[in-house]
Amino acid sequence: MFTILILTACSETTNNDYTFSGESEHWEAEYAYNGTEKWGEKDGQRTYSNEHSFRFILKYKGSLEELSSLQKIEYSYETNSGHGGGTEEFAEPPTTGIFTLSGGSKGGAKVHEDAVIKVNVKWDDFEESFELQNNSK
């Protein structure tokens, strides 16, 4: 039991769960970040590891009928630790106005609580940019 207490006292875990959101005239987006940082000790040396996952959701604010002539959409986001995005082309009208990306990593840079995430959306001949703020504070 004493050994368990010592091991527990030497390790520390921090959960960083944030939700960033924002909108423009035609689009709204959310970036959910779930990260874990672990500090410990091994062979007398301080250790650190981290891992995270994210989900980016982009939603068209208008009706799906307004996107019926949509041929191509390009969207991207940029955080303090990286960026991502997607492109979709449509031969037929889209069946949804919601576009998502998700992923994660181990040992990568973490998204900071006070980060501002930049979003850019291009669809056909239109383009809008906006920022996502942390509403988890």
N, C-alpha and C positions, 0 to 999 in steps of 0.2 A: 504494500500500500504506500509506503514512504517513497519508493522508487517511482510510482505512478505520479505522486504529487510533484516530485522533482522534475519529471519529464513534462508534466503539464505546465509547471511554472516556467520552463525554459522555452516553450513554444507559444506563439501568438498568431492568431488568425484575424484578419480584417476583411470584412465583406464590403465591397463598394458597389452598391446597387443604385443606379441613377436612371431617371427617365427624362429625356430632353424632348421638347416639343416646340413647334412653331408653325406659322402659316404665311402664305402669300394670298394674292387675290383668288387664284384658282386651285391652289394645292395646300395641303396640310401634311405634316410629317411628324413621326415620332421615332426616336432612337433610344432603345432600352439597352442599357449596359449592365451586365452582372459580372463582377470581378471578385476574385479572392486572392489575397496576399497572405503568405505564410512565412513567418520568421521562426527559426529554431536554432539548434546547436548540434553539431556533429563533430566528434573528435576534437572538441575544444574550439571549434571554429563556428562563427555565426553563419547561418544559412538563410537563404531567401528564395522563394519561388512564387510565381503568380500564374494565374490563368484567368481567362475571361471569355464571355460569349456576348453576342449582341444581336439585336434584331432591328432592322430599319424598315419602317412602313411608310409608304407614300400614298396618299389618297387624293383623288380628284374631288373637289368640293361641289361640282355641278352634277347634273344628271348624266347618266351613261349615254343617253341619246346625243348629248353635246360632243361626245367622243366618237360618234359613229363614223366620221370621215377620217379619223386618226390613222395615219400610215406608219408613223415612227415616233417613239419616245426615247429620250436619253435622260437619265437622271444620275446624280452623283451627290455624295456627301464627303465632307472633309472634317476630321477631328484633329486634335492636337497629336494624336498617335498614329494616324493613318487616314486612308480614304478608300472609298469603294463606289460602285455604281453599276448601272446596267443599261442595256439598250434592247428595245424590243421593236420589231417591225410587224405590221399587221396587213395581211392580204384581205382579211375580213374584219368587220368592226370588232373591237375588243369586247370581251364578255364581262370585264370587270374594270373598275377605275382604281383598283388597289394594286400596288406593286411592292414587293417585299424582297429584302436581302437578309441573310443571317449568316453567322459564322462565329469563329472564336479562335483562340490560340493559347499556347502555354509559353510563358517566358517573354512575351511581347510587351511593348509599351502599354501603359494603362491610360484610359481616358480620365482626365481630372474632373473633379466635382464641379469646378467653375468653368469648364470648357464651353466654348461657343462653337456649335457645329454649323458649318456652312453647307447649304443645300442649293443645287442648281437643277432646274428642270427645263428641257427643250422638247417641245412637241409640235410637230409640223413646222409652221412659221412663227411659233411663239416661244418665249423664253422668260422664266422668272427665277429669281434668286431670293433666298431668305435664310434666316438663322434660327437654330434651335437652342433654347435655353433650358437649363436644368430646373425642372419644377419639382424635384424631390427634396430640395433644401428645406 
